[in-house]
Amino acid sequence: MVLSSAMKFCVTFFLSISILSSYAEDLVDYRSDILPLMKEHCWDCHSNEKQVKGSLAFDDLDEVRESQIGTYNLIRPGNSEESNFVERLLLDSGDTDFMPRKAEKLPKKDIELIQKWIDQGAVVDAKKPTEKEQEWVDKSGGGISSSMPAAPEFQNWTNQAGKTIEAVFVSGTADSVTIKMRNGKQFQIPLNSLSANSAALAAKLTKP
């Protein structure tokens, strides 16, 4: 069975929207991935359920987001190397600043997950990121090394059925445009399948 250009475009959009939905699932976040580690290793000293030492309660998501995460705070989004939270986890267990105090060092895989979470932007809930968190994620490239070029600008692309996705312009020809999703997937789309505005955008971005 041969699909028409319009049908191919609809299939592409359906797949692309699914990819966008999975983007949040691929992002390490505090609620789903880090909080379970805190419950396992830090709960006795840093939870409202047990006791709160150092004014740090890992079960208070708003407090973690507003007071512990920030450019100059314990957790520095996009920069695990300079986050004091990670520095304490990596200290020798005999150091006075080592955490968790009077306990064993966290397994390497757990520390690496925490580092990945911070490097990706330290998002508390990937399904409902705040505007600031989204800025941190975009700035870090979702965990891509800071030595990589800055993330390109994403545009909204709409087909003639009115469905819209967000992607980066890659290249264009007289009758098609190639766009790239946040996860790196690329798609070539016929211009005659796009809305008038998106077709005009493609023509504007296409180099002569």
Protein Blocks (a to p, Z undefined) as FASTA:
>chain_A
ZZdfklmmmmmmmmmmmmmmmmmmmpccfklmmmmmmmmmmmmmmcfklmcehhiafklm
klmmmmmgcfklmbdghilklgmklmmmmpcfkbmkbccehiacddfklmmmmmmmmmnn
opablmlccfklmmmmmmnonopafkbccdddddddddfkopacddddfbdcfkbccddd
fkopacdddfklpcfklmmmmmmmpcZZ
